[in-house]
Amino acid sequence: MAVDVAYVLDILTFLVILAIGIRILTSGKNESNIDPQQYITSGQQVSETYTQMAIDYQGMTAVLGELNTTLEGARTENLNIQKFGRALSSVLTRPVIRGGVGEKLLEDMCRQYLPDRQWEKQVVTDSDAPSQQGGVDVLIHYTNVDLPVDSKFPFEAYQRYINLAESTMDGMNEAEIDNHKNAIKKQFKKFQKSILVKVDEIQDHINPPDTTDFAMMFIPTEAMYYSVVSEKNAINDQNLVSRKKGGKVVDSMLLDVMLEKKVIPVSPSIFYAYLEVINIGLRNIAILDNLDELRRRVELFKQKKGTYAAAHNKVGENLEKALNEWKTEDDRFKELETNADKVISALDTVSVEESVGAEEALDS
């Protein structure tokens, strides 16, 4: 309820004046003993007090005005947050839109970390399937096989379980606590069942040798991923699944059952690590392809080198044969040259002797 501050100040002023009057009346019965200045001083004090209270009231009014403005802004922001929360809740609780969000996140990660040629979306992995509808969300091409990745998000079952698990048990008696824990167990079992249903759906996309002999379940929230792979649930019970095996009922960890069915759960952070491994593998494959090309070129060079070496050796042999023949002919030529020199020398000697004889005959 609002209080009128001015009205309160008027009452306080009246009470102060009344108190002063009573004090004067009781201070003595002889009117001559009362100092008139006392009335003046008391009135001034009352006036000053009232003035100060009025100033304080104005300051307080200004502060309250600012506070009201701030509170109104906070109220507006709170309403906006509530509207956003309702809108987000609406998105998450609509199966079609929710599934689209998971698929969109999966596609965005592949688009960001993989070359476009290395992945496709909404692909039917069974080439003999009568319909091409209902394909796997993402198919990653890796060497000669494809890796199917499907986004599964059983949000309703998870939300029912987590809402119960996060609700407080304060103020509950022992029986109520037991009932609450049993309700959590029941919802967790339903959550496990919904996960296994999704696992069976993903198994349909595993078709070796065209695909790997395993597939990935992309869980778009880290919280639900850890609820799937953790060993215990919110009330510290084992994350066990009961199933028939070998004619008897056995309990197995939920993660072990998924791996046995060749379906590997991955969260966004885990899937990012897988993408990095795939990228490294693709780079190694590219290096190997380059090495194969290098080996091919080296082998071709060896062949060319062998052909050249054979031709070079043949030329060398021919040159060596020609050189040997040249040396033989050179020796013969030198021998011929020597003999020719002897003949020429002999002919020169004969010519000189004949010339001398002719001259002597003429003289006689």
C-alpha positions as CSV (number, residue, x, y, z in Angstrom):
1,M,0.0,0.0,0.0
2,A,1.4,3.4,-1.0
3,V,2.1,6.0,1.8
4,D,1.7,9.8,1.2
5,V,5.0,11.2,2.5
6,A,3.7,14.8,2.6
7,Y,0.8,13.7,4.8
8,V,3.3,12.0,7.2
9,L,5.4,15.1,7.4
10,D,2.4,17.2,8.3
11,I,1.5,14.9,11.1
12,L,5.1,15.0,12.4
13,T,5.1,18.8,12.3
14,F,1.8,18.9,14.3
15,L,3.2,16.5,16.9
16,V,6.4,18.6,17.3
17,I,4.3,21.8,17.9
18,L,2.0,20.0,20.3
19,A,5.0,18.7,22.3
20,I,6.5,22.2,22.5
21,G,3.2,23.5,23.8
22,I,2.8,20.9,26.4
23,R,6.4,21.5,27.6
24,I,5.7,25.2,27.9
25,L,2.5,24.6,29.8
26,T,4.1,22.2,32.3
27,S,7.3,24.3,32.8
28,G,5.5,26.6,35.3
29,K,2.1,28.0,36.2
30,N,3.4,31.6,36.4
31,E,2.9,33.1,33.0
32,S,5.6,35.7,33.8
33,N,8.2,32.9,33.9
34,I,7.7,32.0,30.2
35,D,10.2,33.5,27.8
36,P,8.4,34.7,24.5
37,Q,11.7,34.1,22.6
38,Q,11.3,30.5,23.3
39,Y,8.2,30.4,21.1
40,I,10.1,32.1,18.2
41,T,13.1,29.7,18.5
42,S,10.9,26.6,18.6
43,G,8.9,27.8,15.6
44,Q,12.1,28.4,13.6
45,Q,13.4,24.9,14.5
46,V,10.1,23.4,13.4
47,S,10.3,25.3,10.1
48,E,13.9,24.3,9.4
49,T,13.1,20.7,10.2
50,Y,10.1,20.7,7.9
51,T,12.2,22.3,5.1
52,Q,15.0,19.7,5.5
53,M,12.4,16.9,5.5
54,A,10.9,18.3,2.3
55,I,14.3,18.4,0.6
56,D,15.0,14.8,1.7
57,Y,11.6,13.8,0.4
58,Q,12.3,15.3,-3.0
59,G,15.7,13.5,-3.2
60,M,14.0,10.2,-2.1
61,T,11.3,10.8,-4.8
62,A,14.0,11.2,-7.5
63,V,15.8,8.0,-6.3
64,L,12.5,6.1,-6.3
65,G,11.8,7.3,-9.8
66,E,15.2,6.1,-11.1
67,L,14.6,2.8,-9.3
68,N,11.2,2.4,-10.9
69,T,12.7,3.0,-14.3
70,T,15.4,0.4,-13.7
71,L,12.9,-2.1,-12.4
72,E,10.7,-1.5,-15.4
73,G,13.6,-2.2,-17.8
74,A,14.5,-5.3,-15.9
75,R,10.9,-6.4,-16.1
76,T,10.9,-5.9,-19.9
77,E,14.1,-7.9,-20.3
78,N,12.6,-10.7,-18.1
79,L,9.6,-10.8,-20.4
80,N,11.8,-11.0,-23.4
81,I,13.8,-13.9,-21.9
82,Q,10.5,-15.7,-21.1
83,K,9.4,-15.2,-24.6
84,F,12.7,-16.6,-26.0
85,G,12.5,-19.5,-23.6
86,R,9.0,-20.4,-24.8
87,A,10.1,-20.1,-28.4
88,L,13.1,-22.3,-27.8
89,S,11.0,-24.8,-25.9
90,S,8.6,-24.8,-28.9
91,V,11.4,-25.6,-31.3
92,L,12.8,-28.4,-29.2
93,T,9.5,-30.1,-28.6
94,R,8.5,-30.3,-32.2
95,P,9.9,-33.5,-33.6
96,V,10.2,-32.4,-37.2
97,I,11.9,-29.1,-36.4
98,R,14.0,-30.7,-33.7
99,G,15.3,-33.3,-36.1
100,G,16.0,-30.6,-38.6
101,V,18.2,-28.8,-36.1
102,G,20.2,-31.9,-35.5
103,E,20.6,-32.6,-39.2
104,K,21.5,-28.9,-39.8
105,L,24.3,-29.0,-37.1
106,L,25.6,-32.3,-38.6
107,E,25.7,-30.9,-42.1
108,D,27.3,-27.6,-41.0
109,M,30.1,-29.5,-39.3
110,C,30.7,-31.6,-42.4
111,R,30.6,-28.5,-44.6
112,Q,33.1,-26.7,-42.4
113,Y,35.6,-29.5,-41.9
114,L,35.4,-31.7,-45.0
115,P,35.8,-31.0,-48.7
116,D,32.5,-31.0,-50.6
117,R,33.4,-34.0,-52.6
118,Q,34.0,-36.1,-49.5
119,W,30.4,-36.1,-48.2
120,E,26.7,-36.1,-49.3
121,K,23.4,-35.7,-47.4
122,Q,20.2,-37.7,-47.4
123,V,21.7,-40.7,-49.3
124,V,20.2,-44.2,-49.5
125,T,23.1,-46.6,-48.9
126,D,21.3,-49.7,-50.2
127,S,21.6,-49.6,-54.0
128,D,18.8,-52.3,-54.3
129,A,16.3,-50.3,-52.2
130,P,12.9,-49.8,-53.9
131,S,12.8,-46.2,-52.7
132,Q,15.4,-43.5,-52.4
133,Q,13.5,-41.9,-49.5
134,G,14.6,-42.0,-45.9
135,G,18.3,-41.9,-46.7
136,V,21.1,-41.5,-44.1
137,D,21.6,-37.8,-43.0
138,V,25.2,-37.7,-44.0
139,L,27.4,-40.2,-46.0
140,I,31.1,-39.5,-45.7
141,H,33.2,-40.8,-48.6
142,Y,36.5,-42.4,-47.4
143,T,38.8,-44.2,-49.9
144,N,36.7,-47.0,-51.4
145,V,34.0,-47.1,-48.7
146,D,31.4,-44.7,-47.3
147,L,30.7,-43.9,-43.6
148,P,27.0,-43.4,-42.7
149,V,26.3,-40.8,-40.0
150,D,22.7,-40.2,-38.8
151,S,21.3,-37.6,-36.4
152,K,19.1,-39.1,-33.8
153,F,17.6,-37.0,-31.1
154,P,14.9,-38.7,-28.8
155,F,14.4,-35.4,-26.9
156,E,11.0,-36.1,-25.4
157,A,12.2,-39.2,-23.6
158,Y,15.4,-37.5,-22.5
159,Q,13.6,-34.4,-21.3
160,R,11.1,-36.4,-19.2
161,Y,13.9,-38.2,-17.5
162,I,16.1,-35.2,-17.0
163,N,13.2,-33.0,-15.6
164,L,12.5,-35.6,-12.9
165,A,16.3,-36.1,-12.2
166,E,16.8,-32.4,-11.7
167,S,13.7,-31.7,-9.6
168,T,14.5,-31.3,-5.9
169,M,13.5,-33.9,-3.3
170,D,13.8,-31.4,-0.4
171,G,10.8,-31.6,1.9
172,M,9.9,-35.1,0.8
173,N,9.4,-37.9,3.3
174,E,11.1,-41.3,2.8
175,A,8.1,-42.8,0.9
176,E,7.9,-39.8,-1.4
177,I,11.6,-40.0,-2.1
178,D,11.4,-43.7,-3.0
179,N,8.4,-42.9,-5.3
180,H,10.4,-40.1,-7.0
181,K,13.4,-42.3,-7.5
182,N,11.3,-45.1,-9.0
183,A,9.8,-42.5,-11.4
184,I,13.3,-41.5,-12.4
185,K,14.2,-45.1,-13.0
186,K,11.1,-45.6,-15.1
187,Q,11.8,-42.6,-17.3
188,F,15.4,-43.6,-17.7
189,K,14.4,-47.0,-18.9
190,K,12.1,-45.4,-21.5
191,F,15.0,-43.2,-22.5
192,Q,17.3,-46.2,-23.0
193,K,14.6,-47.9,-25.0
194,S,14.2,-44.9,-27.3
195,I,18.0,-44.8,-27.9
196,L,18.0,-48.5,-28.9
197,V,15.1,-47.9,-31.3
198,K,17.2,-45.2,-33.0
199,V,20.1,-47.6,-33.1
200,D,18.0,-50.2,-34.9
201,E,17.0,-47.5,-37.4
202,I,20.6,-46.5,-38.0
203,Q,21.6,-50.2,-38.6
204,D,19.6,-50.1,-41.8
205,H,22.2,-47.7,-43.3
206,I,25.0,-50.2,-42.8
207,N,25.5,-52.1,-46.1
208,P,29.1,-53.5,-46.5
209,P,31.0,-53.5,-48.8
210,D,29.6,-50.3,-50.1
211,T,29.7,-48.8,-46.6
212,T,31.8,-49.4,-43.5
213,D,30.6,-52.2,-41.2
214,F,29.6,-49.6,-38.6
215,A,27.7,-46.3,-38.5
216,M,27.7,-43.2,-36.3
217,M,24.8,-41.9,-34.2
218,F,25.2,-38.1,-34.0
219,I,23.7,-36.8,-30.8
220,P,23.5,-33.0,-31.0
221,T,23.7,-32.3,-27.3
222,E,26.6,-33.0,-25.0
223,A,24.4,-33.6,-22.0
224,M,22.4,-36.4,-23.6
225,Y,25.5,-37.9,-25.1
226,Y,27.0,-38.3,-21.6
227,S,23.7,-39.7,-20.4
228,V,24.0,-42.4,-23.1
229,V,27.7,-43.3,-22.6
230,S,28.1,-42.8,-18.8
231,E,28.2,-45.9,-16.5
232,K,25.6,-44.5,-14.1
233,N,22.4,-42.4,-14.3
234,A,21.3,-39.4,-12.2
235,I,20.4,-41.5,-9.2
236,N,23.7,-43.5,-9.4
237,D,22.1,-46.6,-10.9
238,Q,24.1,-48.6,-13.5
239,N,23.3,-47.7,-17.1
240,L,22.3,-51.3,-17.8
241,V,20.0,-52.7,-20.5
242,S,18.3,-56.1,-19.9
243,R,17.9,-58.3,-23.0
244,K,17.7,-61.9,-24.0
245,K,20.9,-63.5,-25.2
246,G,21.6,-67.2,-25.5
247,G,18.2,-68.2,-24.1
248,K,18.6,-66.1,-20.9
249,V,18.3,-62.5,-19.8
250,V,21.6,-60.6,-19.4
251,D,22.4,-57.1,-18.4
252,S,24.8,-55.0,-20.5
253,M,25.9,-51.4,-20.5
254,L,24.0,-49.3,-22.9
255,L,27.2,-48.3,-24.7
256,D,28.3,-51.9,-25.1
257,V,25.0,-52.8,-26.7
258,M,25.3,-49.9,-29.1
259,L,28.9,-50.9,-30.1
260,E,27.8,-54.5,-30.4
261,K,25.3,-53.4,-33.0
262,K,28.0,-51.5,-34.8
263,V,26.6,-48.0,-34.0
264,I,29.0,-45.6,-32.4
265,P,27.4,-42.6,-30.5
266,V,29.2,-39.2,-31.0
267,S,28.5,-35.8,-29.6
268,P,29.5,-32.6,-31.6
269,S,32.9,-32.5,-29.8
270,I,33.6,-36.2,-30.4
271,F,32.4,-36.0,-34.0
272,Y,34.8,-33.1,-34.6
273,A,37.7,-35.3,-33.4
274,Y,36.5,-38.0,-35.9
275,L,36.4,-35.4,-38.7
276,E,40.0,-34.4,-37.8
277,V,41.1,-38.1,-38.0
278,I,39.3,-38.4,-41.4
279,N,41.0,-35.3,-42.6
280,I,44.4,-36.7,-41.6
281,G,43.6,-39.9,-43.4
282,L,42.5,-38.1,-46.5
283,R,45.8,-36.1,-46.5
284,N,47.7,-39.3,-46.1
285,I,45.8,-40.9,-49.0
286,A,46.7,-37.8,-51.1
287,I,50.3,-38.2,-50.1
288,L,50.2,-41.9,-51.1
289,D,48.6,-41.0,-54.4
290,N,51.4,-38.6,-55.0
291,L,53.9,-41.3,-54.0
292,D,52.4,-43.7,-56.5
293,E,52.6,-41.0,-59.2
294,L,56.2,-40.4,-58.2
295,R,57.0,-44.1,-58.3
296,R,55.5,-44.3,-61.8
297,R,57.6,-41.4,-63.0
298,V,60.7,-42.9,-61.4
299,E,60.0,-46.2,-63.1
300,L,59.6,-44.4,-66.4
301,F,62.8,-42.6,-65.8
302,K,64.6,-45.9,-65.2
303,Q,63.2,-47.2,-68.4
304,K,64.4,-44.2,-70.3
305,K,67.7,-44.3,-68.6
306,G,68.1,-48.0,-69.6
307,T,67.3,-47.2,-73.2
308,Y,69.7,-44.3,-73.2
309,A,72.4,-46.3,-71.5
310,A,72.1,-49.1,-74.1
311,A,72.3,-46.6,-76.9
312,H,75.3,-44.9,-75.2
313,N,77.1,-48.2,-74.8
314,K,76.4,-49.1,-78.4
315,V,77.8,-45.8,-79.6
316,G,80.8,-46.4,-77.3
317,E,81.4,-49.9,-78.7
318,N,81.1,-48.5,-82.3
319,L,83.5,-45.7,-81.4
320,E,85.9,-48.2,-79.8
321,K,85.8,-50.5,-82.8
322,A,86.3,-47.5,-85.1
323,L,89.2,-46.4,-83.0
324,N,90.8,-49.9,-83.1
325,E,90.4,-50.0,-86.8
326,W,91.8,-46.5,-87.1
327,K,94.8,-47.6,-85.0
328,T,95.4,-50.6,-87.3
329,E,95.1,-48.5,-90.4
330,D,97.3,-45.8,-88.8
331,D,100.0,-48.4,-88.2
332,R,99.7,-49.6,-91.7
333,F,99.8,-46.0,-92.9
334,K,102.9,-45.3,-90.9
335,E,104.5,-48.5,-92.3
336,L,103.5,-47.4,-95.8
337,E,104.8,-43.9,-95.1
338,T,108.2,-45.3,-94.0
339,N,108.4,-47.5,-97.1
340,A,107.4,-44.6,-99.3
341,D,110.0,-42.4,-97.7
342,K,112.6,-45.1,-98.5
343,V,111.5,-45.4,-102.1
344,I,111.5,-41.7,-102.5
345,S,115.0,-41.5,-100.9
346,A,116.2,-44.3,-103.2
347,L,114.7,-42.5,-106.2
348,D,116.4,-39.3,-105.2
349,T,119.8,-41.1,-104.9
350,V,119.3,-42.7,-108.4
351,S,118.4,-39.4,-109.9
352,V,121.5,-37.7,-108.5
353,E,123.9,-40.5,-109.7
354,E,122.4,-40.4,-113.2
355,S,122.7,-36.6,-113.3
356,V,126.4,-36.8,-112.3
357,G,127.2,-39.5,-114.9
358,A,125.6,-37.5,-117.6
359,E,127.6,-34.4,-116.8
360,E,130.9,-36.4,-116.8
361,A,130.0,-37.9,-120.3
362,L,129.5,-34.5,-121.7
363,D,132.8,-33.2,-120.3
364,S,134.7,-36.0,-122.0
